[in-house]
Amino acid sequence: MSTLVDDDLWSAVGDPTRRRMLDLLLREGSGTATSLSGHLPVTRQAVAKHLAVLDRVGLVRATTAGREKQFRVDQTQLARAVAQLADVGAAWDSRLRRIKRIAETIQRDKDAKNGTDNQQ
């Protein structure tokens, strides 16, 4: 893996509510805790806490708009997260290919042994 995995980042996006918030922010371009809470089954206070987690790991950035903070997805950090996910996926694909080769070798050896035993 060429990209180091950021456990805090993945812990933050591991929560389904936060992933839904990121989807909403990407779709809408920006949002406040109040506007996001209208689309989610959680309170405005819960949304604010989730946004604080996303902000701490850099996935969203806040700007003050009147009395509320306006949040936007940080595209650079999102791209970093996507790269990490691609690297993790590639590593697992490689592991699964090795497991498949091992299983096929075991099966071939077993079939060869059974074929030899049956000929005697």
Backbone atoms as SQL, in Angstrom:
CREATE TABLE atoms (id INTEGER PRIMARY KEY, chain TEXT, resi INTEGER, resn TEXT, atom TEXT, x REAL, y REAL, z REAL);
INSERT INTO atoms VALUES
  (1, 'A', 1, 'MET', 'N', 0.839, -1.183, 0.000),
  (2, 'A', 1, 'MET', 'CA', 0.000, 0.000, 0.000),
  (3, 'A', 1, 'MET', 'C', 0.879, 1.239, 0.000),
  (4, 'A', 2, 'SER', 'N', 0.601, 2.126, -0.918),
  (5, 'A', 2, 'SER', 'CA', 1.429, 3.318, -1.008),
  (6, 'A', 2, 'SER', 'C', 0.912, 4.435, -0.105),
  (7, 'A', 3, 'THR', 'N', -0.362, 4.434, 0.205),
  (8, 'A', 3, 'THR', 'CA', -0.950, 5.478, 1.033),
  (9, 'A', 3, 'THR', 'C', -1.170, 4.932, 2.439),
  (10, 'A', 4, 'LEU', 'N', -0.697, 5.665, 3.439),
  (11, 'A', 4, 'LEU', 'CA', -0.942, 5.237, 4.810),
  (12, 'A', 4, 'LEU', 'C', -2.400, 5.431, 5.151),
  (13, 'A', 5, 'VAL', 'N', -2.964, 4.485, 5.879),
  (14, 'A', 5, 'VAL', 'CA', -4.369, 4.572, 6.260),
  (15, 'A', 5, 'VAL', 'C', -4.480, 5.412, 7.526),
  (16, 'A', 6, 'ASP', 'N', -5.357, 6.386, 7.489),
  (17, 'A', 6, 'ASP', 'CA', -5.613, 7.278, 8.610),
  (18, 'A', 6, 'ASP', 'C', -6.793, 6.713, 9.404),
  (19, 'A', 7, 'ASP', 'N', -6.508, 6.075, 10.540),
  (20, 'A', 7, 'ASP', 'CA', -7.557, 5.437, 11.331),
  (21, 'A', 7, 'ASP', 'C', -8.605, 6.428, 11.819),
  (22, 'A', 8, 'ASP', 'N', -8.192, 7.645, 12.185),
  (23, 'A', 8, 'ASP', 'CA', -9.167, 8.647, 12.634),
  (24, 'A', 8, 'ASP', 'C', -10.137, 9.009, 11.504),
  (25, 'A', 9, 'LEU', 'N', -9.602, 9.149, 10.312),
  (26, 'A', 9, 'LEU', 'CA', -10.432, 9.462, 9.152),
  (27, 'A', 9, 'LEU', 'C', -11.450, 8.355, 8.918),
  (28, 'A', 10, 'TRP', 'N', -10.993, 7.113, 8.945),
  (29, 'A', 10, 'TRP', 'CA', -11.905, 5.997, 8.661),
  (30, 'A', 10, 'TRP', 'C', -12.862, 5.747, 9.806),
  (31, 'A', 11, 'SER', 'N', -12.461, 6.065, 11.008),
  (32, 'A', 11, 'SER', 'CA', -13.384, 5.987, 12.133),
  (33, 'A', 11, 'SER', 'C', -14.501, 7.013, 11.940),
  (34, 'A', 12, 'ALA', 'N', -14.138, 8.185, 11.457),
  (35, 'A', 12, 'ALA', 'CA', -15.138, 9.242, 11.233),
  (36, 'A', 12, 'ALA', 'C', -16.121, 8.850, 10.144),
  (37, 'A', 13, 'VAL', 'N', -15.645, 8.289, 9.053),
  (38, 'A', 13, 'VAL', 'CA', -16.560, 7.934, 7.965),
  (39, 'A', 13, 'VAL', 'C', -17.202, 6.572, 8.175),
  (40, 'A', 14, 'GLY', 'N', -16.824, 5.887, 9.239),
  (41, 'A', 14, 'GLY', 'CA', -17.440, 4.610, 9.553),
  (42, 'A', 14, 'GLY', 'C', -18.860, 4.748, 10.055),
  (43, 'A', 15, 'ASP', 'N', -19.239, 5.932, 10.462),
  (44, 'A', 15, 'ASP', 'CA', -20.583, 6.167, 10.987),
  (45, 'A', 15, 'ASP', 'C', -21.543, 6.471, 9.838),
  (46, 'A', 16, 'PRO', 'N', -22.664, 5.736, 9.741),
  (47, 'A', 16, 'PRO', 'CA', -23.588, 5.950, 8.621),
  (48, 'A', 16, 'PRO', 'C', -24.209, 7.350, 8.576),
  (49, 'A', 17, 'THR', 'N', -24.425, 7.955, 9.729),
  (50, 'A', 17, 'THR', 'CA', -24.985, 9.311, 9.734),
  (51, 'A', 17, 'THR', 'C', -23.984, 10.289, 9.136),
  (52, 'A', 18, 'ARG', 'N', -22.719, 10.143, 9.488),
  (53, 'A', 18, 'ARG', 'CA', -21.702, 11.052, 8.927),
  (54, 'A', 18, 'ARG', 'C', -21.538, 10.837, 7.424),
  (55, 'A', 19, 'ARG', 'N', -21.628, 9.577, 6.974),
  (56, 'A', 19, 'ARG', 'CA', -21.544, 9.338, 5.527),
  (57, 'A', 19, 'ARG', 'C', -22.725, 9.989, 4.822),
  (58, 'A', 20, 'ARG', 'N', -23.895, 9.906, 5.410),
  (59, 'A', 20, 'ARG', 'CA', -25.075, 10.548, 4.815),
  (60, 'A', 20, 'ARG', 'C', -24.894, 12.064, 4.786),
  (61, 'A', 21, 'MET', 'N', -24.298, 12.617, 5.843),
  (62, 'A', 21, 'MET', 'CA', -24.040, 14.059, 5.878),
  (63, 'A', 21, 'MET', 'C', -23.071, 14.452, 4.766),
  (64, 'A', 22, 'LEU', 'N', -22.035, 13.662, 4.555),
  (65, 'A', 22, 'LEU', 'CA', -21.098, 13.954, 3.471),
  (66, 'A', 22, 'LEU', 'C', -21.805, 13.906, 2.128),
  (67, 'A', 23, 'ASP', 'N', -22.669, 12.907, 1.939),
  (68, 'A', 23, 'ASP', 'CA', -23.439, 12.826, 0.691),
  (69, 'A', 23, 'ASP', 'C', -24.284, 14.086, 0.485),
  (70, 'A', 24, 'LEU', 'N', -24.956, 14.515, 1.546),
  (71, 'A', 24, 'LEU', 'CA', -25.787, 15.722, 1.451),
  (72, 'A', 24, 'LEU', 'C', -24.949, 16.950, 1.124),
  (73, 'A', 25, 'LEU', 'N', -23.812, 17.088, 1.800),
  (74, 'A', 25, 'LEU', 'CA', -22.956, 18.250, 1.548),
  (75, 'A', 25, 'LEU', 'C', -22.403, 18.229, 0.125),
  (76, 'A', 26, 'LEU', 'N', -22.051, 17.065, -0.367),
  (77, 'A', 26, 'LEU', 'CA', -21.559, 16.964, -1.739),
  (78, 'A', 26, 'LEU', 'C', -22.662, 17.309, -2.733),
  (79, 'A', 27, 'ARG', 'N', -23.863, 16.849, -2.459),
  (80, 'A', 27, 'ARG', 'CA', -24.988, 17.126, -3.362),
  (81, 'A', 27, 'ARG', 'C', -25.376, 18.599, -3.337),
  (82, 'A', 28, 'GLU', 'N', -25.458, 19.176, -2.142),
  (83, 'A', 28, 'GLU', 'CA', -25.926, 20.554, -1.983),
  (84, 'A', 28, 'GLU', 'C', -24.815, 21.595, -2.127),
  (85, 'A', 29, 'GLY', 'N', -23.575, 21.169, -1.969),
  (86, 'A', 29, 'GLY', 'CA', -22.454, 22.103, -2.037),
  (87, 'A', 29, 'GLY', 'C', -22.031, 22.608, -0.676),
  (88, 'A', 30, 'SER', 'N', -23.001, 22.844, 0.200),
  (89, 'A', 30, 'SER', 'CA', -22.708, 23.271, 1.563),
  (90, 'A', 30, 'SER', 'C', -23.966, 23.100, 2.398),
  (91, 'A', 31, 'GLY', 'N', -23.805, 23.269, 3.700),
  (92, 'A', 31, 'GLY', 'CA', -24.964, 23.174, 4.578),
  (93, 'A', 31, 'GLY', 'C', -24.612, 23.558, 5.995),
  (94, 'A', 32, 'THR', 'N', -25.630, 23.817, 6.772),
  (95, 'A', 32, 'THR', 'CA', -25.473, 24.126, 8.190),
  (96, 'A', 32, 'THR', 'C', -26.005, 22.945, 8.995),
  (97, 'A', 33, 'ALA', 'N', -25.728, 22.955, 10.282),
  (98, 'A', 33, 'ALA', 'CA', -26.265, 21.904, 11.147),
  (99, 'A', 33, 'ALA', 'C', -27.795, 21.894, 11.051),
  (100, 'A', 34, 'THR', 'N', -28.385, 23.074, 10.988),
  (101, 'A', 34, 'THR', 'CA', -29.839, 23.169, 10.898),
  (102, 'A', 34, 'THR', 'C', -30.355, 22.599, 9.587),
  (103, 'A', 35, 'SER', 'N', -29.752, 22.989, 8.484),
  (104, 'A', 35, 'SER', 'CA', -30.238, 22.499, 7.180),
  (105, 'A', 35, 'SER', 'C', -30.026, 20.993, 7.041),
  (106, 'A', 36, 'LEU', 'N', -28.920, 20.497, 7.531),
  (107, 'A', 36, 'LEU', 'CA', -28.655, 19.059, 7.443),
  (108, 'A', 36, 'LEU', 'C', -29.608, 18.253, 8.328),
  (109, 'A', 37, 'SER', 'N', -29.932, 18.791, 9.498),
  (110, 'A', 37, 'SER', 'CA', -30.812, 18.052, 10.415),
  (111, 'A', 37, 'SER', 'C', -32.194, 17.839, 9.826),
  (112, 'A', 38, 'GLY', 'N', -32.577, 18.684, 8.885),
  (113, 'A', 38, 'GLY', 'CA', -33.861, 18.510, 8.222),
  (114, 'A', 38, 'GLY', 'C', -33.920, 17.285, 7.324),
  (115, 'A', 39, 'HIS', 'N', -32.757, 16.753, 6.958),
  (116, 'A', 39, 'HIS', 'CA', -32.678, 15.585, 6.071),
  (117, 'A', 39, 'HIS', 'C', -32.288, 14.310, 6.806),
  (118, 'A', 40, 'LEU', 'N', -32.050, 14.424, 8.091),
  (119, 'A', 40, 'LEU', 'CA', -31.533, 13.287, 8.854),
  (120, 'A', 40, 'LEU', 'C', -32.424, 12.973, 10.050),
  (121, 'A', 41, 'PRO', 'N', -32.407, 11.727, 10.485),
  (122, 'A', 41, 'PRO', 'CA', -33.256, 11.345, 11.623),
  (123, 'A', 41, 'PRO', 'C', -32.588, 11.614, 12.976),
  (124, 'A', 42, 'VAL', 'N', -31.842, 12.701, 13.060),
  (125, 'A', 42, 'VAL', 'CA', -31.172, 13.075, 14.311),
  (126, 'A', 42, 'VAL', 'C', -31.395, 14.557, 14.574),
  (127, 'A', 43, 'THR', 'N', -31.146, 14.981, 15.794),
  (128, 'A', 43, 'THR', 'CA', -31.363, 16.381, 16.166),
  (129, 'A', 43, 'THR', 'C', -30.277, 17.275, 15.590),
  (130, 'A', 44, 'ARG', 'N', -30.539, 18.568, 15.612),
  (131, 'A', 44, 'ARG', 'CA', -29.555, 19.552, 15.172),
  (132, 'A', 44, 'ARG', 'C', -28.287, 19.442, 16.016),
  (133, 'A', 45, 'GLN', 'N', -28.443, 19.200, 17.322),
  (134, 'A', 45, 'GLN', 'CA', -27.283, 19.079, 18.208),
  (135, 'A', 45, 'GLN', 'C', -26.441, 17.853, 17.833),
  (136, 'A', 46, 'ALA', 'N', -27.114, 16.761, 17.490),
  (137, 'A', 46, 'ALA', 'CA', -26.379, 15.562, 17.062),
  (138, 'A', 46, 'ALA', 'C', -25.636, 15.837, 15.753),
  (139, 'A', 47, 'VAL', 'N', -26.292, 16.535, 14.836),
  (140, 'A', 47, 'VAL', 'CA', -25.646, 16.895, 13.564),
  (141, 'A', 47, 'VAL', 'C', -24.410, 17.746, 13.836),
  (142, 'A', 48, 'ALA', 'N', -24.529, 18.717, 14.742),
  (143, 'A', 48, 'ALA', 'CA', -23.391, 19.588, 15.072),
  (144, 'A', 48, 'ALA', 'C', -22.226, 18.762, 15.614),
  (145, 'A', 49, 'LYS', 'N', -22.519, 17.767, 16.438),
  (146, 'A', 49, 'LYS', 'CA', -21.450, 16.910, 16.966),
  (147, 'A', 49, 'LYS', 'C', -20.812, 16.077, 15.859),
  (148, 'A', 50, 'HIS', 'N', -21.631, 15.551, 14.954),
  (149, 'A', 50, 'HIS', 'CA', -21.085, 14.793, 13.827),
  (150, 'A', 50, 'HIS', 'C', -20.225, 15.685, 12.932),
  (151, 'A', 51, 'LEU', 'N', -20.685, 16.912, 12.703),
  (152, 'A', 51, 'LEU', 'CA', -19.904, 17.850, 11.895),
  (153, 'A', 51, 'LEU', 'C', -18.563, 18.169, 12.556),
  (154, 'A', 52, 'ALA', 'N', -18.556, 18.254, 13.883),
  (155, 'A', 52, 'ALA', 'CA', -17.301, 18.512, 14.599),
  (156, 'A', 52, 'ALA', 'C', -16.313, 17.371, 14.372),
  (157, 'A', 53, 'VAL', 'N', -16.804, 16.139, 14.348),
  (158, 'A', 53, 'VAL', 'CA', -15.929, 14.984, 14.083),
  (159, 'A', 53, 'VAL', 'C', -15.380, 15.069, 12.663),
  (160, 'A', 54, 'LEU', 'N', -16.251, 15.350, 11.701),
  (161, 'A', 54, 'LEU', 'CA', -15.808, 15.458, 10.307),
  (162, 'A', 54, 'LEU', 'C', -14.827, 16.609, 10.120),
  (163, 'A', 55, 'ASP', 'N', -15.048, 17.693, 10.847),
  (164, 'A', 55, 'ASP', 'CA', -14.144, 18.839, 10.782),
  (165, 'A', 55, 'ASP', 'C', -12.785, 18.488, 11.391),
  (166, 'A', 56, 'ARG', 'N', -12.801, 17.767, 12.489),
  (167, 'A', 56, 'ARG', 'CA', -11.548, 17.399, 13.169),
  (168, 'A', 56, 'ARG', 'C', -10.636, 16.559, 12.269),
  (169, 'A', 57, 'VAL', 'N', -11.230, 15.680, 11.442),
  (170, 'A', 57, 'VAL', 'CA', -10.420, 14.855, 10.545),
  (171, 'A', 57, 'VAL', 'C', -10.197, 15.527, 9.195),
  (172, 'A', 58, 'GLY', 'N', -10.757, 16.718, 9.024),
  (173, 'A', 58, 'GLY', 'CA', -10.491, 17.501, 7.820),
  (174, 'A', 58, 'GLY', 'C', -11.399, 17.219, 6.643),
  (175, 'A', 59, 'LEU', 'N', -12.434, 16.413, 6.818),
  (176, 'A', 59, 'LEU', 'CA', -13.318, 16.124, 5.692),
  (177, 'A', 59, 'LEU', 'C', -14.262, 17.273, 5.371),
  (178, 'A', 60, 'VAL', 'N', -14.548, 18.112, 6.356),
  (179, 'A', 60, 'VAL', 'CA', -15.356, 19.309, 6.097),
  (180, 'A', 60, 'VAL', 'C', -14.628, 20.514, 6.664),
  (181, 'A', 61, 'ARG', 'N', -14.933, 21.654, 6.095),
  (182, 'A', 61, 'ARG', 'CA', -14.393, 22.934, 6.570),
  (183, 'A', 61, 'ARG', 'C', -15.564, 23.867, 6.824),
  (184, 'A', 62, 'ALA', 'N', -15.471, 24.626, 7.900),
  (185, 'A', 62, 'ALA', 'CA', -16.556, 25.531, 8.275),
  (186, 'A', 62, 'ALA', 'C', -16.173, 26.982, 8.035),
  (187, 'A', 63, 'THR', 'N', -17.160, 27.748, 7.593),
  (188, 'A', 63, 'THR', 'CA', -17.039, 29.196, 7.534),
  (189, 'A', 63, 'THR', 'C', -18.259, 29.768, 8.246),
  (190, 'A', 64, 'THR', 'N', -18.080, 30.887, 8.876),
  (191, 'A', 64, 'THR', 'CA', -19.189, 31.493, 9.608),
  (192, 'A', 64, 'THR', 'C', -20.089, 32.248, 8.634),
  (193, 'A', 65, 'ALA', 'N', -21.384, 31.965, 8.756),
  (194, 'A', 65, 'ALA', 'CA', -22.385, 32.637, 7.929),
  (195, 'A', 65, 'ALA', 'C', -23.479, 33.131, 8.871),
  (196, 'A', 66, 'GLY', 'N', -23.346, 34.373, 9.302),
  (197, 'A', 66, 'GLY', 'CA', -24.291, 34.904, 10.284),
  (198, 'A', 66, 'GLY', 'C', -24.072, 34.226, 11.626),
  (199, 'A', 67, 'ARG', 'N', -25.148, 33.657, 12.138),
  (200, 'A', 67, 'ARG', 'CA', -25.051, 32.983, 13.435),
  (201, 'A', 67, 'ARG', 'C', -24.670, 31.514, 13.323),
  (202, 'A', 68, 'GLU', 'N', -24.665, 30.991, 12.107),
  (203, 'A', 68, 'GLU', 'CA', -24.375, 29.571, 11.927),
  (204, 'A', 68, 'GLU', 'C', -23.088, 29.367, 11.141),
  (205, 'A', 69, 'LYS', 'N', -22.588, 28.163, 11.271),
  (206, 'A', 69, 'LYS', 'CA', -21.424, 27.768, 10.483),
  (207, 'A', 69, 'LYS', 'C', -21.908, 27.050, 9.239),
  (208, 'A', 70, 'GLN', 'N', -21.324, 27.427, 8.130),
  (209, 'A', 70, 'GLN', 'CA', -21.623, 26.797, 6.850),
  (210, 'A', 70, 'GLN', 'C', -20.508, 25.782, 6.586),
  (211, 'A', 71, 'PHE', 'N', -20.866, 24.544, 6.310),
  (212, 'A', 71, 'PHE', 'CA', -19.886, 23.472, 6.107),
  (213, 'A', 71, 'PHE', 'C', -19.838, 23.063, 4.652),
  (214, 'A', 72, 'ARG', 'N', -18.619, 22.800, 4.188),
  (215, 'A', 72, 'ARG', 'CA', -18.359, 22.286, 2.838),
  (216, 'A', 72, 'ARG', 'C', -17.398, 21.120, 2.963),
  (217, 'A', 73, 'VAL', 'N', -17.508, 20.181, 2.030),
  (218, 'A', 73, 'VAL', 'CA', -16.580, 19.057, 1.993),
  (219, 'A', 73, 'VAL', 'C', -15.229, 19.565, 1.497),
  (220, 'A', 74, 'ASP', 'N', -14.160, 19.157, 2.181),
  (221, 'A', 74, 'ASP', 'CA', -12.806, 19.477, 1.742),
  (222, 'A', 74, 'ASP', 'C', -12.428, 18.454, 0.664),
  (223, 'A', 75, 'GLN', 'N', -12.381, 18.904, -0.579),
  (224, 'A', 75, 'GLN', 'CA', -12.152, 18.005, -1.708),
  (225, 'A', 75, 'GLN', 'C', -10.785, 17.324, -1.649),
  (226, 'A', 76, 'THR', 'N', -9.787, 18.020, -1.135),
  (227, 'A', 76, 'THR', 'CA', -8.448, 17.437, -1.035),
  (228, 'A', 76, 'THR', 'C', -8.443, 16.272, -0.056),
  (229, 'A', 77, 'GLN', 'N', -9.067, 16.474, 1.099),
  (230, 'A', 77, 'GLN', 'CA', -9.128, 15.405, 2.100),
  (231, 'A', 77, 'GLN', 'C', -10.004, 14.250, 1.611),
  (232, 'A', 78, 'LEU', 'N', -11.075, 14.563, 0.897),
  (233, 'A', 78, 'LEU', 'CA', -11.925, 13.523, 0.344),
  (234, 'A', 78, 'LEU', 'C', -11.143, 12.698, -0.679),
  (235, 'A', 79, 'ALA', 'N', -10.356, 13.355, -1.512),
  (236, 'A', 79, 'ALA', 'CA', -9.524, 12.642, -2.489),
  (237, 'A', 79, 'ALA', 'C', -8.516, 11.741, -1.778),
  (238, 'A', 80, 'ARG', 'N', -7.978, 12.212, -0.659),
  (239, 'A', 80, 'ARG', 'CA', -7.048, 11.404, 0.139),
  (240, 'A', 80, 'ARG', 'C', -7.758, 10.161, 0.673),
  (241, 'A', 81, 'ALA', 'N', -8.983, 10.333, 1.139),
  (242, 'A', 81, 'ALA', 'CA', -9.765, 9.203, 1.651),
  (243, 'A', 81, 'ALA', 'C', -10.043, 8.198, 0.532),
  (244, 'A', 82, 'VAL', 'N', -10.387, 8.689, -0.643),
  (245, 'A', 82, 'VAL', 'CA', -10.648, 7.814, -1.784),
  (246, 'A', 82, 'VAL', 'C', -9.385, 7.040, -2.156),
  (247, 'A', 83, 'ALA', 'N', -8.238, 7.708, -2.136),
  (248, 'A', 83, 'ALA', 'CA', -6.972, 7.030, -2.445),
  (249, 'A', 83, 'ALA', 'C', -6.674, 5.936, -1.420),
  (250, 'A', 84, 'GLN', 'N', -6.934, 6.230, -0.161),
  (251, 'A', 84, 'GLN', 'CA', -6.717, 5.222, 0.878),
  (252, 'A', 84, 'GLN', 'C', -7.633, 4.020, 0.645),
  (253, 'A', 85, 'LEU', 'N', -8.879, 4.279, 0.335),
  (254, 'A', 85, 'LEU', 'CA', -9.827, 3.198, 0.104),
  (255, 'A', 85, 'LEU', 'C', -9.404, 2.359, -1.104),
  (256, 'A', 86, 'ALA', 'N', -8.941, 3.004, -2.151),
  (257, 'A', 86, 'ALA', 'CA', -8.463, 2.279, -3.333),
  (258, 'A', 86, 'ALA', 'C', -7.271, 1.403, -2.978),
  (259, 'A', 87, 'ASP', 'N', -6.345, 1.919, -2.164),
  (260, 'A', 87, 'ASP', 'CA', -5.183, 1.132, -1.748),
  (261, 'A', 87, 'ASP', 'C', -5.585, -0.063, -0.893),
  (262, 'A', 88, 'VAL', 'N', -6.513, 0.151, 0.017),
  (263, 'A', 88, 'VAL', 'CA', -6.991, -0.950, 0.862),
  (264, 'A', 88, 'VAL', 'C', -7.671, -2.002, -0.020),
  (265, 'A', 89, 'GLY', 'N', -8.489, -1.556, -0.962),
  (266, 'A', 89, 'GLY', 'CA', -9.152, -2.485, -1.876),
  (267, 'A', 89, 'GLY', 'C', -8.162, -3.280, -2.704),
  (268, 'A', 90, 'ALA', 'N', -7.127, -2.617, -3.197),
  (269, 'A', 90, 'ALA', 'CA', -6.108, -3.302, -3.993),
  (270, 'A', 90, 'ALA', 'C', -5.354, -4.332, -3.150),
  (271, 'A', 91, 'ALA', 'N', -5.062, -3.985, -1.913),
  (272, 'A', 91, 'ALA', 'CA', -4.368, -4.921, -1.026),
  (273, 'A', 91, 'ALA', 'C', -5.225, -6.160, -0.777),
  (274, 'A', 92, 'TRP', 'N', -6.526, -5.956, -0.554),
  (275, 'A', 92, 'TRP', 'CA', -7.415, -7.099, -0.327),
  (276, 'A', 92, 'TRP', 'C', -7.588, -7.919, -1.600),
  (277, 'A', 93, 'ASP', 'N', -7.650, -7.283, -2.754),
  (278, 'A', 93, 'ASP', 'CA', -7.728, -8.029, -4.015),
  (279, 'A', 93, 'ASP', 'C', -6.516, -8.932, -4.163),
  (280, 'A', 94, 'SER', 'N', -5.341, -8.409, -3.839),
  (281, 'A', 94, 'SER', 'CA', -4.113, -9.193, -3.916),
  (282, 'A', 94, 'SER', 'C', -4.151, -10.380, -2.951),
  (283, 'A', 95, 'ARG', 'N', -4.598, -10.129, -1.726),
  (284, 'A', 95, 'ARG', 'CA', -4.710, -11.221, -0.746),
  (285, 'A', 95, 'ARG', 'C', -5.675, -12.301, -1.226),
  (286, 'A', 96, 'LEU', 'N', -6.805, -11.879, -1.761),
  (287, 'A', 96, 'LEU', 'CA', -7.800, -12.843, -2.224),
  (288, 'A', 96, 'LEU', 'C', -7.293, -13.656, -3.413),
  (289, 'A', 97, 'ARG', 'N', -6.518, -13.026, -4.298),
  (290, 'A', 97, 'ARG', 'CA', -5.912, -13.776, -5.411),
  (291, 'A', 97, 'ARG', 'C', -4.953, -14.836, -4.886),
  (292, 'A', 98, 'ARG', 'N', -4.151, -14.496, -3.861),
  (293, 'A', 98, 'ARG', 'CA', -3.230, -15.480, -3.262),
  (294, 'A', 98, 'ARG', 'C', -4.003, -16.625, -2.623),
  (295, 'A', 99, 'ILE', 'N', -5.070, -16.306, -1.896),
  (296, 'A', 99, 'ILE', 'CA', -5.885, -17.345, -1.260),
  (297, 'A', 99, 'ILE', 'C', -6.483, -18.263, -2.326),
  (298, 'A', 100, 'LYS', 'N', -6.953, -17.679, -3.419),
  (299, 'A', 100, 'LYS', 'CA', -7.528, -18.473, -4.505),
  (300, 'A', 100, 'LYS', 'C', -6.482, -19.416, -5.094),
  (301, 'A', 101, 'ARG', 'N', -5.264, -18.919, -5.323),
  (302, 'A', 101, 'ARG', 'CA', -4.192, -19.771, -5.867),
  (303, 'A', 101, 'ARG', 'C', -3.874, -20.921, -4.917),
  (304, 'A', 102, 'ILE', 'N', -3.809, -20.624, -3.629),
  (305, 'A', 102, 'ILE', 'CA', -3.526, -21.664, -2.639),
  (306, 'A', 102, 'ILE', 'C', -4.640, -22.710, -2.647),
  (307, 'A', 103, 'ALA', 'N', -5.892, -22.254, -2.646),
  (308, 'A', 103, 'ALA', 'CA', -7.022, -23.189, -2.655),
  (309, 'A', 103, 'ALA', 'C', -7.025, -24.040, -3.919),
  (310, 'A', 104, 'GLU', 'N', -6.707, -23.435, -5.069),
  (311, 'A', 104, 'GLU', 'CA', -6.659, -24.191, -6.324),
  (312, 'A', 104, 'GLU', 'C', -5.543, -25.230, -6.295),
  (313, 'A', 105, 'THR', 'N', -4.394, -24.868, -5.726),
  (314, 'A', 105, 'THR', 'CA', -3.278, -25.808, -5.603),
  (315, 'A', 105, 'THR', 'C', -3.658, -26.978, -4.707),
  (316, 'A', 106, 'ILE', 'N', -4.278, -26.678, -3.593),
  (317, 'A', 106, 'ILE', 'CA', -4.725, -27.738, -2.679),
  (318, 'A', 106, 'ILE', 'C', -5.713, -28.655, -3.386),
  (319, 'A', 107, 'GLN', 'N', -6.656, -28.067, -4.121),
  (320, 'A', 107, 'GLN', 'CA', -7.662, -28.874, -4.824),
  (321, 'A', 107, 'GLN', 'C', -7.005, -29.736, -5.902),
  (322, 'A', 108, 'ARG', 'N', -6.050, -29.171, -6.655),
  (323, 'A', 108, 'ARG', 'CA', -5.354, -29.948, -7.692),
  (324, 'A', 108, 'ARG', 'C', -4.603, -31.116, -7.069),
  (325, 'A', 109, 'ASP', 'N', -3.909, -30.837, -5.945),
  (326, 'A', 109, 'ASP', 'CA', -3.167, -31.907, -5.265),
  (327, 'A', 109, 'ASP', 'C', -4.114, -32.986, -4.770),
  (328, 'A', 110, 'LYS', 'N', -5.245, -32.563, -4.237),
  (329, 'A', 110, 'LYS', 'CA', -6.240, -33.519, -3.744),
  (330, 'A', 110, 'LYS', 'C', -6.809, -34.344, -4.897),
  (331, 'A', 111, 'ASP', 'N', -7.132, -33.669, -6.010),
  (332, 'A', 111, 'ASP', 'CA', -7.657, -34.376, -7.179),
  (333, 'A', 111, 'ASP', 'C', -6.625, -35.343, -7.742),
  (334, 'A', 112, 'ALA', 'N', -5.372, -34.918, -7.798),
  (335, 'A', 112, 'ALA', 'CA', -4.305, -35.780, -8.306),
  (336, 'A', 112, 'ALA', 'C', -4.123, -37.000, -7.404),
  (337, 'A', 113, 'LYS', 'N', -4.168, -36.801, -6.125),
  (338, 'A', 113, 'LYS', 'CA', -4.027, -37.901, -5.164),
  (339, 'A', 113, 'LYS', 'C', -5.195, -38.870, -5.310),
  (340, 'A', 114, 'ASN', 'N', -6.402, -38.341, -5.409),
  (341, 'A', 114, 'ASN', 'CA', -7.582, -39.194, -5.571),
  (342, 'A', 114, 'ASN', 'C', -7.557, -39.933, -6.888),
  (343, 'A', 115, 'GLY', 'N', -7.057, -39.302, -7.942),
  (344, 'A', 115, 'GLY', 'CA', -6.940, -39.954, -9.243),
  (345, 'A', 115, 'GLY', 'C', -5.939, -41.076, -9.203),
  (346, 'A', 116, 'THR', 'N', -4.815, -40.896, -8.487),
  (347, 'A', 116, 'THR', 'CA', -3.781, -41.923, -8.359),
  (348, 'A', 116, 'THR', 'C', -4.300, -43.078, -7.522),
  (349, 'A', 117, 'ASP', 'N', -4.991, -42.752, -6.420),
  (350, 'A', 117, 'ASP', 'CA', -5.524, -43.792, -5.537),
  (351, 'A', 117, 'ASP', 'C', -6.582, -44.634, -6.282),
  (352, 'A', 118, 'ASN', 'N', -7.385, -44.000, -7.118),
  (353, 'A', 118, 'ASN', 'CA', -8.446, -44.705, -7.819),
  (354, 'A', 118, 'ASN', 'C', -7.900, -45.636, -8.891),
  (355, 'A', 119, 'GLN', 'N', -6.680, -45.349, -9.418),
  (356, 'A', 119, 'GLN', 'CA', -6.099, -46.170, -10.474),
  (357, 'A', 119, 'GLN', 'C', -5.509, -47.449, -9.904),
  (358, 'A', 120, 'GLN', 'N', -5.224, -47.510, -8.629),
  (359, 'A', 120, 'GLN', 'CA', -4.591, -48.698, -8.058),
  (360, 'A', 120, 'GLN', 'C', -5.564, -49.800, -7.765);
